[in-house]
Amino acid sequence: MNRYPGDWPSQARLDELVRVYGSSRLMWGSDFPYVQSLGGGYVEAPRAVLQWQKDGLLPSMKSAQDFENLFSGTLVRLLGGDK
């Protein structure tokens, strides 16, 4: 398997979204339209995001809070939780 499933160009798009809107206004969706067509599947998609950050491809995601927002925090707040 490729280091980034399907050699996704998506890291630049995600970084731009975080830069423009902030991680507290974004959340990960498992039905990401390219997840199956570009390879890797639903399991590898979030892993790719974590790898992009490790490799310095997401400069706008600077903290653990950014990742918590993206993967759970924004949804919890949207649904009225206490995060």
Secondary structure as UniProt FT lines:
FT   HELIX           5..7
FT   HELIX           10..21
FT   HELIX           23..25
FT   TURN            30..31
FT   TURN            33..38
FT   HELIX           41..54
FT   TURN            55..56
FT   TURN            59..60
FT   HELIX           64..68
FT   HELIX           69..73
FT   HELIX           74..78
FT   TURN            79..80
//
